[in-house]
């Protein structure tokens, strides 16, 4: 699913906005209360470039929470959620999230990203915004109804495709270091360029990211990973030093080494190419994380052999063992999502062994069993891992993977082993031999599973039952009850 980012900044896209039902309700309430009100931020930016947006923010020079409730009543909207600590209120209008806040000015302490807040004007509110393109506002008031309020040249920056801060970038990023991650995220999502002064300031303030919670960091990082070309964001994270603050394991991938004229590729930029390749074919966040981490243990397994050259033996196993620690540190979910990434890292070399003509059905069955429902994503990752600049070699490798995919389909259709559960359960074994839970039960189940995967017996209950009896006899167990086969 190849995607490109292309847009034209068109102020005419704002025409007619105030006549739309939601905005008309805001305009009417602003007139009734005689209160300065503005649509602001991401919605205005995205409307100007023709990008879909399901979040609309309004700023009022007054009580944003009371104003939100009044507008919700006009629209007969549902419940208004009030967040007193932040001075905001939010409700849903159809599938659009609408949020109101009172205009404010902020100041920060160096050891915290929580600001001291005071009521302010629209100009104060725009100054506290992270970037000029996010400080764009549209008036909801008579006299300037529908007019673009742009004191910092945000529309020009959009047109030039530049990320720039309204104030001195050093102040902006030092006050709220998460804005450095957001700069790179917007640059990646919207295919922009970071202003040179901003880029230098991010590098200068990189260590300030340490006061930001892992949850907020991974939220921005996930958005970078989900962008159409995530390599752009990771390259910037590396060059600015931000990546060093939260994912040093990935920084270790950078660089190529040569001995006796034998070199290896730069595994950091190889990883970025793999990630971009996966992004062309899947929007699955956790598959993309699998691409990010698939070679993460290469620096820790790198060896030089005068005969074999550079080797990274066991990097897939060691990398899989590193995944939980990385997820734990970044406060990413430790549930099935993490297990999927761990599995993809552990198995990403397995399919290449199946490209040989003499490969056995047993090997194919075992890969199907181990990968389960993630087999299709595993194959996307494996194909993405082919980054050779040699087109002939690349074409040959891709043809080999096409062969693997055909083999997988043939064996799956014949043997039904993807996510299969052995037809004999632990309860069956305990009932058959009259024994309590013990090691023998696991041993017998393993023998049955291996026999099915090796093709020694079919994946059917009767044959599995006979094998269970034989294995039980080897362990000195006698049938005491014979459940239905």
N, C-alpha and C positions, 0 to 999 in steps of 0.2 A: 504494500500500500504506500507507494512513493508519494511524498507530500512536499510541497514547496511553500515558502512564505513569501507572499507578494501582496502589496497593498499600495494604494494611493491615498494620500491625505486629502480629504475633500470636505471643506467646511460646509458645503451645501448639504451634507448628510445630517446637519443639525436642523435644517429647515423642517418645520412642521412638528418638531419634537414636542413643543409645549402644548400642542393640540391633542396629543395622545392621552388616553384616559387617565393613566397614572399621573403624568406630568400636569395635566389639567387640574386634577384634584389638588396637587401641591401648589400650583399657581393660585387657585381660588382660596386655599387656606392661608397662603402667604398674604394675599390681599386683605382677607378678613382680619387677620391678626396684625397687619401692617408690620411684618417682620421680614428682614432680608434673608432670602433663601436661595440656595444654589445647588444644582446637580454638580457633582465633582468627581474627579479621579478616574478610575479605570473604565467606567462606563462611557464617559465623555471621550476618553482616548480611543476606546475600541469602536465607538460609533464613527469617529472621524476616519478610521482606517477600514471600516467595514468588517470588523471582526465581531463574532457573536459574543454576547456577554449576558450573564444571568444574574448579575449583582449590580444594584444601583445604589449609590451613596448620595445623601443630601447633607449639606451643612446649613444650619440656621444660626443667625446672630441672636441667640436666645436659648430657650429651653428646648433642646432637640427631642427629649423624651415626651414632653407634653405635645409637641407639634406632631410627632409620629402617631400618637393616639388619635389626634384630631383627624389626620389624613386617613388613618385606617377606618375610622367611622364613616368618612365620606365614601370610601371604596367598599364598605361592608366587608372588609378583610377579616381574616381570622385573628387569633390571639397575637397581641403585641408583646414581644419579649423585651424586657427592660434590663439593662446592665448598668446599674447605678455606679459601680466602680469606674466604669469607662465613660459614663455620661452618654450612652448610646441606647437606641431602641430599634428593634427589627421586627418586621412582619413579612409574610409571604403574600405576593399578589400573583395568583396563578402559579407559574413555576419560576417566578422572579423573586429574588431576595432583595428587600428594600430596607435600607438602614438610614437612620437619622442621627446626627450628632450636633451638639452645639459648637459653634466656632470657638477655637481655643488657641492659646499659645503655650508652648512647652519649654521647660528647661530640664537638663539632666544632671545627675551626679555621676562622676566618673566611674564609680564602682557598681552602677546599676543601669539597666535599660528602662526602668520605670520612671516616667517623667513627672515633674511637678507641673500641674496643669492649672491655668487660669483662663477665665472667659476672654474671648478676643474677637477680632473682626475677621472677615473673609480673607483679608490680606495676611493676617497673622496665621490663619489656618493654612493658607497656601504655602507660606514660608516654612511651616513645619513638615510639609510633605517631602517624601523621599526624593522624587525626581520631577523635573519640569513637566514631563509628559503625563505625570500623575497629579499635577497641580492644576490642570485645566478645569475650568468651571463654566457653567452655563447659568445665566441669571433666570430666576423664576419670578421676577418682580416687574411690575409695570414701569415703563420708562426705559427699561433695558431688556425687556422680555426676550428671551432666546439668544441674547448676545453672549459671545464667548469672552470670558474673563481670563486673561492670560498675561499676567504681569512679568513672567519670567521667560517668555519666548518658547513655551512648550510646543506650540504648533509648528514653529520653525524647526525645533529639534526633531519632532516627529517626521517632518518632511526630509530632513537631513539624515534621519535614522540614527540619532545620537542619544545616548543616556547622559544626562547632566543633572546636577543637583541645583535647587533654587538658591541655596546659600553656599558658603565655602564648604567644599566637600569634606575637608578635615573635620569641621564641626559636625556636619551631617552624619558622617560615619563614626566618629568618636562618640557622639551622643547615643546613637542606636546602631551598634555594629551589625545587627541583622540586615541592615540596608545594603551592606556590601554583598551579601548573598543574594539579595533581591536585585541588585544591579546586574549581577551575572545571570540571574534567572530571566529577567526581562530581556536582556541582551540575547539570550539563547532562544527564548520563546518567540520574540518578535524580529529576530535577525537584525539586531542593532549593533552599534559600535559604542563602546564606553569612551567618553571624553577623556583626553590624555590626563588632565588634572585629576579627574575622578579615579582613573586607573592607578595613578601614582599614589593617591591618598589611600586607596584600598590596600595597596602593598604596604604602605607606611603603618596602617592601622590593623593589619591582619591579626595580630595577637589579641586585639580587643574582642575578637570573636569568642574568646574563652569565657566571657561572662554570659554568653547566650546558651540557653538550654539545648540539650541534644534534640528534644522534640521539635523545637522551632527550626533548628538547622536541618534536620532530616525532612521536614515539610518542604523547605525550599529546594533541597537536594533532589527530592522525588520529582518535583516539578521540572527541574533541569533534565533528569533522566527521562521524563515522559515527553520532552520536547521533540520536534521533528528531526533535529540534528544535535543530540546531546554532547557530542564531542567538543563542540564550540564552548560549552559551559565548563566542561572538565579541563580543557586547555587553559581557560582563564583562571579557574580555581587553582591550578598548579602554578601558573606564572605569577599570580598575586600572592601566593603563600597561604591562601585560605585552606586549601586541601590539606596542608601540613597540620592544621589545627585539629581536624576531626577525622581524617582518614590517611594517616601517615603510611599505612600498609600499601596504599595505592601509589603514593609518591615513590616508594622503594622500587617500583617497576620501571621508573624512568632510567634511560641511558642504555647504551650498548657498549660492550667490552670486546676487545680483540686480543688474542694471543696467537703468536706464530702465524699471523695472517688469517686466522679463523675468527670470525665475529658472529654475534647473534643480533637479532633485531631488537629494537627498543620496545620492550613489552608494554610500556605505558601507552605509546601511540598505537601499537597493535591492538591493545584492549579498546581504545577509543574507536578504532575502525570496526572492530567486532560489534561494539555497542551500536554504532550507526547502522551497520548491516542488519542487526536484529530490529532496530527501530523502523527500518524499511518494510518489515514483514509482520510486526506485532506491536500492539499497544499495551501488552501485559507488563505491568510494572515489575513483577517479580522475575519474569523471564529476562527483562532488561538488567535487573540486579544480578542475575546469573551471568550475564555478559560482563558486567563490571568486575565481578569477583572470580571469573573462571580461571584466571592465571595468577591469582593473588599470592600464591605461595611460590612462584618461580624464583624470586630473589632468595628465598630461604632454602631452596633445593638446587640452586645453580652449582654445577661442578664442571671442571674442564678435564677432559680425557684426551691425551695426545692422539689417540687413535680415533675416538668417536666424536671429538670436538666438544662443544658445549652441550651439557645434558641438564634436564630438570626432572629427573626420575622421581615419581611419587608426588609431583606437585598437585595432582588432582585430589589425592587423598588428604594431604596436609592442608590444601586449600579448603576442602570440605570441613575439616576440623576447625578451621579459623572462622568460618561463617558465623556460628553462634556468638562468638566473642565480639565480632564486629557489629552484629545486630544488637547485642546487649549494650554495647558502648554508645551506639547511636540511638538507642531507645526505639528501635524498629520492632515490629511484632515478632514474638518468639513462638508463634503458633505454626500452622501448616504452611504459611507463606515463607517463613524461614526454612522450614524443612524442604520446601520445593527448591529454594535457591541452593541449599546444601546438596541436595540430590543432583541438580544440574551440574554443579561444580565437580562433584565426585564422578559423574558418568560422562563428562564431555569428551573424553578420549575413547570411550568404549566403542562407539559406532565405527570408527575408522578400522578397527580390527575385523569388522564384518565385510569389508570390501573385497576380500579375497574370494575367488571362485570356490575354493574347497571348504569354506566356512560351514560348520555343522548347524543343523536346525537347533541343536541344544544351545549353542551360543546365542542364537537369535531369541530363543525362548527366555533365556536368562536375562537378556537385556530388556525384553518386553515386561518380564516380571518385576525387575528392579526399577524400571522407569515408570511403570503403571500408566496412569492417565497423563503423565508428563512426557510421554514418548514423543509426541508431535512437537512440543516446545524444545525438547532436547535436540531433535533433528534440525529445527530452525537455528539453534545455537551452533550446532556443529557445522552447518553450511556457512553461517556467518563467520566462523573461525577461519575460513579460507581467505586470507588477505594477500596472497602472493601477487606480486606485480607481473609475474610471468603468465601471460594469458593462456598459453598452451597448458602449463601445469595447472592453472586454476580450472580450466575447462575439464581436465582429466579428473581432478579431485571432485568437482561437482557431479560429474558422471558417475563416479564411484558411490557418492552418497545417494544418487538416484537409484542405484542398484540396491543399496542397503534398504531404502524405503520400500522397494518392491519386495525384498525378502521379508521384511517385517510384516507387510500386509499379507503375504502368502501364509506365513506361519501363524499369524494371529487368526486368520480365517479358518485355518485347519485345526489349531490346537486350543484356541480360546484361553490364552494364558495371561493376557493383560489383567492385572489386579485379581488373578484367580485366587480363590481360597481353597486349600486342599480339601477334598471331599470327606476326609476323616478329621473330626474335631478332637480337641483334648477331652471333651466330655464323652465322646464315643469311646476313646481309649480307656478312660477311667471306668466306664460302665462295663466294657467288654472284659477287663481283667480284674475288676473289683479292687482297684487301687486308689489311694488318695493322690492329690497333686504331688508330683515328684519329677526329678530330672528325666526319668525314662520317657515320660510323655513327650517332652520336647525333643528328645532324641528320635523317637519314632516318627513324630511329625516331620522332622527334618529329612529323614530317610525317604518318606513318602513324597515330600515336596521335590527333593532332588531327583527322585525316580521319574516324576512327571516332567520336570524340566529337561532331564536328559533323554526323554523319550523312551525310557525303559518300560513304563506302563502308560496307558492313556489317562487323561484327566477324568476318570470315572470312578464312582464309589466302589463298585464290586472288586475291581482289580486293586484299588487302594486298600480295601478291607483285607484281602488275602495277604498283601505285603505287610500290613499291620500285624496280622497273626504270626507271620514268620519272624518278624523282628521281635515281637513279644516273646516268642519261644526262645530266641537267642539270648534274651535277657532273663530267662528263667520264669517268665510270666505264663500263667495258664488262664484260658478263657473260663470265666465264671458265669457270664451272661452273654448271650449272642443277640445283640440288637438287630433290627432289620437292616439288611445290607442296602 
